[in-house]
Amino acid sequence: MTYKTTILAALLSATALVSAQSVQAADPIKIGVVTPLSGTYAGIGQQVRWGLDLATKEVNAAGGIMGRPVELIYEDEEANPSVAVQKADKLFQVNKVDFLTGTVNSGSTLAVGQVAERAGKLIATTVSFADSITADKCSPNVFRVNARAGQQSAALAVWLSKEKPKANVFYLGPDYEMGRSTVAAFKASAEKVGAASTGEVFAPLDSKDYTQYFGQMRAAKPQVLYTSVAGNDTVRLLTQMQEFGLLNNLTVVGASGTVTAQNLPAIGKAAEGFVTGVGYSAEIDTPENKKFVAAFKAANKIDPDLYGADSYGLIYAYKAAVEKAKSTETDKVRTAFNDLKWQTPQGEKTLRAGDHQAVQTMYVVRVTGGKFSIVGQVAGTDAIGPDACTRF
């Protein structure tokens, strides 16, 4: 190594050290995370946390956002809207967070959106499915970077029309905003392609016994069951259906959060053949996704699911918006989010300005041999549907 090369290497090393020290010394950008860390949706909250933590670690290692480190502050919302409101208010008023994410329960997202409006701050969900969040109950302060129920249903209905044409479908959803929204969305999509609806029931969140609905289900004689229960509720539902022989000659399809990498091991063989429309699969065969999956698995000893991937992608969306706005001020970041395009493990996404909904490619996946495999896909522009937000 020559003298000049040695000096240059030393200068570059010193510059990198100074840059890293400057990031550490700068005031952090605080992101509040209100997510279920306990209860029936704790597994979903765990994937949210893993995705956010991994992206934040990467961003901070690369110099932060505009030279400022990102700090995540977690609060347990227990998938309960009233608890979520209290925790969000604390993060905005006491912790002075710049931005908030993490809500899982769709009711929590809607309620926290109102808190954000009062506080003059922005939030984004990476999980909640209810169409209303970016439709009739949309908010100028709320964004969604994950696929809504209608996008999932559009992809799944295309598969259903080919594999189970004119099928009789029975519906079972959780009895709150997300459950009713997902059932309504898939019913509309399925009926458009010729399916017949034979009945529906809605079970309380965290139900322990689903057998009370089995008589109604048998009487309807469906060929297909659509369900949008999630987390531990899915484990109980499918396990009980297997025990009572209801899975014989029945195709089970559902929302993208029903069977995931997080609860699949606990469901076991009862999940075999389950089909869903999703915005993400660990099986997406691109260099970007393979790199993400490897990093996620190295950190957490498990594959990412859609919640982990969308939460990871959110940090990069926020980074892109803040750098575009050259500010963390609410009005400037809101404007920067409009029609923002950014790269994620599942490819490029766009945040539609009209309703703050992410437009993205949708996939159909099936559980085969205890693993998810991609069996179809629909272009983002074909799955997104019309902008139904009229509030802003």
C-alpha positions in Angstrom: 0.0 0.0 0.0 1.4 3.4 -1.0 1.7 6.4 1.4 -1.1 8.2 -0.5 -3.4 5.2 -0.4 -2.7 4.8 3.4 -3.6 8.5 4.0 -6.8 8.2 1.9 -7.9 5.1 3.7 -7.3 6.8 7.0 -9.3 9.9 5.9 -12.2 7.7 4.8 -12.2 5.8 8.0 -12.1 9.0 10.0 -15.0 10.5 8.0 -17.1 7.4 8.5 -16.4 7.5 12.2 -17.3 11.1 12.5 -20.5 10.5 10.5 -21.5 7.6 12.7 -20.8 9.7 15.8 -22.8 12.6 14.4 -25.8 10.3 13.9 -25.6 9.1 17.4 -25.3 12.6 18.8 -28.2 14.0 16.8 -31.7 14.1 18.3 -33.5 10.9 17.3 -36.6 10.7 15.2 -39.1 9.0 17.5 -41.6 6.5 16.1 -44.2 5.2 18.4 -45.4 1.6 18.0 -48.7 0.6 19.5 -49.1 -3.1 18.8 -50.3 -6.2 20.6 -47.5 -7.7 22.6 -49.9 -9.9 24.6 -53.2 -11.7 23.9 -54.5 -13.5 20.9 -52.8 -11.3 18.4 -49.4 -11.3 20.2 -47.8 -13.4 17.4 -48.8 -10.7 14.8 -47.4 -8.0 17.0 -44.2 -10.0 17.3 -43.8 -10.0 13.5 -44.5 -6.3 13.4 -41.8 -5.7 16.0 -39.3 -7.9 14.2 -39.9 -6.1 10.8 -39.6 -2.6 12.3 -36.5 -3.5 14.4 -34.7 -5.0 11.4 -35.4 -2.0 9.1 -34.5 0.5 11.8 -31.2 -1.3 12.5 -30.3 -1.1 8.8 -31.4 2.6 8.5 -29.4 3.6 11.5 -26.3 1.7 10.4 -26.5 3.6 7.1 -26.6 7.0 8.7 -30.2 7.3 9.9 -32.7 9.7 8.3 -31.2 13.1 7.4 -28.4 12.3 9.8 -30.7 11.5 12.7 -31.1 8.0 14.3 -34.5 6.4 14.4 -35.8 5.4 17.9 -38.7 3.0 18.3 -40.9 3.3 21.4 -43.2 0.3 22.0 -46.5 0.1 23.8 -48.8 -3.0 24.2 -52.3 -2.3 22.7 -53.6 -5.8 23.5 -55.6 -5.6 20.2 -58.0 -3.5 22.2 -59.1 -0.1 20.7 -59.6 1.6 24.0 -56.2 0.5 25.2 -54.7 1.5 21.9 -56.1 5.0 22.2 -54.6 5.4 25.7 -51.2 4.2 24.6 -51.2 6.4 21.4 -52.2 9.5 23.4 -49.3 8.8 25.8 -46.8 8.4 22.9 -47.9 11.6 21.3 -48.2 13.8 24.4 -45.6 12.4 26.7 -43.0 10.7 24.5 -43.4 13.3 21.7 -43.1 10.8 18.9 -42.9 12.1 15.4 -44.9 9.3 13.8 -46.9 6.2 14.9 -47.5 2.7 13.6 -48.1 -0.9 14.8 -51.9 -1.1 15.2 -53.3 -4.5 14.3 -57.0 -4.5 15.2 -58.8 -2.5 12.5 -60.9 -0.9 15.3 -57.7 0.2 16.9 -56.4 1.8 13.7 -59.6 3.7 13.2 -59.6 4.9 16.8 -55.9 5.8 16.9 -56.4 7.7 13.6 -58.7 10.1 15.4 -56.1 10.5 18.2 -53.5 11.3 15.5 -55.8 14.0 14.0 -56.3 15.7 17.4 -52.5 15.6 18.0 -51.7 16.8 14.5 -49.5 13.7 13.8 -49.5 10.9 11.2 -49.9 7.2 11.6 -49.6 4.2 9.2 -50.9 0.7 9.7 -48.9 -2.2 8.3 -51.5 -4.8 9.3 -55.2 -3.8 9.5 -57.4 -5.1 6.6 -60.8 -3.3 7.0 -61.5 -1.5 3.7 -63.2 1.4 5.7 -59.7 2.6 6.9 -58.9 4.0 3.5 -62.5 4.3 2.2 -65.6 5.7 4.0 -63.7 6.2 7.3 -60.5 7.5 5.7 -58.5 10.2 7.5 -56.0 12.7 6.1 -53.6 11.6 8.9 -53.8 7.8 8.3 -51.9 5.8 5.7 -51.9 2.0 5.0 -48.9 0.3 3.4 -50.3 -3.2 3.5 -53.1 -4.6 1.2 -56.6 -4.0 2.3 -59.4 -6.6 2.3 -60.6 -5.8 -1.2 -57.1 -6.3 -2.7 -56.8 -9.7 -1.0 -60.3 -10.7 -2.1 -59.7 -9.7 -5.7 -56.7 -12.0 -6.0 -58.4 -14.9 -4.2 -61.5 -14.6 -6.2 -59.6 -15.0 -9.5 -58.1 -18.2 -8.1 -61.5 -19.4 -6.9 -63.2 -18.8 -10.3 -60.6 -21.1 -11.9 -60.2 -23.8 -9.3 -63.7 -24.0 -7.8 -66.1 -22.4 -10.3 -69.6 -21.6 -9.0 -68.8 -23.0 -5.6 -71.1 -22.8 -2.6 -69.3 -20.6 0.0 -69.9 -20.3 3.8 -68.3 -17.4 5.8 -67.0 -17.3 9.3 -65.3 -14.1 10.5 -64.4 -12.4 13.8 -67.1 -10.1 15.1 -65.6 -6.7 14.7 -64.6 -4.2 12.0 -62.0 -6.3 10.3 -64.1 -9.5 10.3 -67.2 -8.0 8.8 -65.2 -6.0 6.3 -63.2 -9.0 5.0 -66.3 -11.2 4.7 -68.2 -8.5 2.9 -65.2 -7.8 0.5 -64.7 -11.5 -0.4 -68.4 -12.2 -0.7 -68.7 -9.4 -3.2 -65.7 -10.6 -5.2 -66.7 -14.3 -5.1 -70.3 -13.6 -6.2 -69.0 -11.5 -9.1 -67.2 -14.6 -10.4 -70.2 -16.9 -9.9 -69.9 -18.3 -6.4 -73.0 -18.8 -4.2 -73.2 -17.6 -0.6 -74.8 -20.2 1.7 -74.5 -18.5 5.1 -72.3 -16.5 7.5 -71.5 -16.3 11.2 -69.4 -14.0 13.3 -67.6 -15.2 16.4 -66.3 -13.0 19.2 -62.6 -12.2 19.2 -60.5 -14.7 21.2 -63.2 -17.4 21.0 -62.3 -20.7 22.7 -65.1 -22.8 21.2 -66.0 -22.8 17.5 -68.0 -26.0 17.6 -71.2 -24.1 18.4 -71.1 -22.9 14.7 -70.5 -26.3 13.2 -74.2 -27.3 13.0 -75.0 -24.3 10.9 -72.0 -24.9 8.7 -72.9 -28.5 8.0 -76.5 -27.6 7.2 -75.2 -25.1 4.6 -73.3 -27.8 2.8 -70.6 -25.5 1.5 -67.8 -26.6 -0.9 -65.6 -23.7 0.3 -65.3 -22.0 3.7 -64.0 -18.4 3.8 -62.7 -17.3 7.2 -60.8 -14.2 8.4 -60.1 -15.2 12.0 -56.4 -14.7 12.9 -53.6 -15.4 15.3 -54.5 -18.0 18.0 -58.1 -17.9 17.0 -57.1 -19.6 13.7 -55.3 -22.4 15.6 -58.5 -23.1 17.6 -60.8 -22.9 14.6 -59.0 -25.2 12.2 -57.9 -27.7 15.0 -61.5 -28.0 16.1 -62.8 -28.4 12.5 -60.2 -31.2 12.0 -61.3 -32.9 15.2 -65.0 -32.8 14.1 -64.3 -34.0 10.5 -65.4 -30.7 8.9 -62.2 -30.4 6.8 -63.0 -33.5 4.7 -64.0 -32.5 1.2 -64.0 -28.8 2.2 -61.6 -26.1 0.7 -60.7 -23.5 3.3 -59.7 -20.1 2.0 -59.3 -16.9 3.9 -57.8 -13.5 4.7 -54.1 -13.1 4.4 -53.7 -12.9 8.2 -55.6 -16.2 8.9 -52.7 -18.6 8.4 -49.2 -17.2 8.6 -45.6 -18.2 9.2 -46.3 -17.3 12.8 -49.2 -19.6 13.6 -48.7 -22.3 10.9 -46.6 -24.6 13.1 -49.3 -24.7 15.8 -52.1 -25.4 13.3 -50.1 -28.2 11.7 -51.9 -30.5 9.2 -55.2 -28.8 9.8 -53.8 -25.9 7.6 -53.0 -28.2 4.6 -54.6 -26.8 1.5 -55.5 -23.4 2.9 -55.5 -20.7 0.2 -55.3 -16.9 0.6 -54.6 -13.7 -1.3 -51.6 -11.9 0.1 -49.4 -8.9 -0.6 -46.3 -10.8 0.5 -44.8 -14.3 0.5 -41.4 -15.4 1.6 -41.4 -17.4 -1.7 -41.2 -14.3 -3.9 -38.3 -15.1 -6.2 -36.3 -11.9 -6.4 -32.8 -11.0 -5.1 -34.3 -8.2 -2.9 -36.7 -10.6 -1.2 -34.1 -13.3 -0.8 -31.8 -10.8 0.9 -34.6 -9.7 3.2 -35.7 -13.2 4.1 -32.1 -14.2 4.9 -31.6 -11.1 7.2 -34.9 -11.6 8.9 -34.4 -15.3 9.5 -30.9 -14.7 10.8 -32.2 -12.2 13.3 -35.4 -14.0 14.4 -34.9 -17.7 13.5 -38.2 -17.7 11.5 -39.4 -16.6 8.0 -41.1 -13.3 7.8 -44.8 -13.2 7.1 -46.8 -10.4 5.5 -46.8 -8.4 8.8 -43.0 -8.6 9.2 -42.4 -7.6 5.6 -44.9 -4.7 5.5 -43.6 -3.4 8.8 -40.1 -3.5 7.5 -41.1 -1.7 4.3 -42.9 1.0 6.3 -39.6 2.3 7.8 -38.2 2.8 4.3 -41.4 4.5 3.2 -41.2 7.0 6.1 -37.5 7.5 5.4 -38.2 8.3 1.8 -41.1 10.7 2.7 -39.0 12.6 5.4 -36.1 12.9 3.0 -38.4 14.1 0.2 -40.0 16.6 2.6 -36.7 17.5 4.2 -38.6 17.7 7.4 -40.5 15.6 10.0 -43.3 18.2 10.2 -46.8 16.6 9.7 -48.0 18.7 6.8 -44.8 18.3 4.8 -44.5 14.6 5.4 -48.2 14.1 4.5 -47.6 15.8 1.2 -44.5 13.8 0.6 -46.4 10.5 1.2 -48.9 11.3 -1.6 -48.2 9.0 -4.6 -44.8 8.1 -3.0 -43.1 5.2 -4.7 -40.6 3.1 -2.7 -38.9 -0.3 -2.8 -40.0 -3.1 -0.5 -39.1 -6.9 -0.3 -42.2 -7.6 -2.5 -41.3 -5.0 -5.1 -42.2 -1.3 -5.7 -45.3 0.1 -3.9 -47.1 3.3 -4.5 -49.1 5.2 -1.8 -52.2 6.4 -3.7 -52.7 10.1 -2.9 -56.5 9.9 -3.1 -57.1 7.5 -0.2 -53.6 6.8 1.3 -53.8 3.1 0.2 -50.7 1.2 -1.0 -51.0 -0.2 -4.5 -49.0 -3.4 -4.9 -48.8 -6.8 -6.7 -51.1 -9.4 -5.0 -50.3 -13.1 -4.8 -52.3 -16.2 -4.2 -50.6 -18.8 -1.9 -51.5 -22.3 -0.8 -50.3 -24.3 2.1 -48.7 -27.5 0.7 -46.7 -29.9 2.8 -46.6 -27.4 5.7 -45.2 -24.6 3.5 -46.6 -21.7 1.5 -46.3 -21.9 -2.2 -47.3 -19.2 -4.7 -50.1 -20.4 -7.1 -51.1 -17.2 -8.8 -50.7 -13.4 -8.9 -52.7 -10.3 -9.9 -51.2 -6.9 -10.9 -51.6 -4.1 -8.3 -53.6 -1.9 -10.6 -56.1 -4.7 -11.2 -56.5 -5.5 -7.5 -56.6 -2.0 -6.0 -60.2 -1.1 -6.9 -61.6 2.5 -7.0 -60.7 5.3 -4.6 -63.7 5.4 -2.2 -62.3 8.1 0.1 -64.3 11.4 -0.1 -63.0 13.1 3.0 -59.9 14.8 1.6 
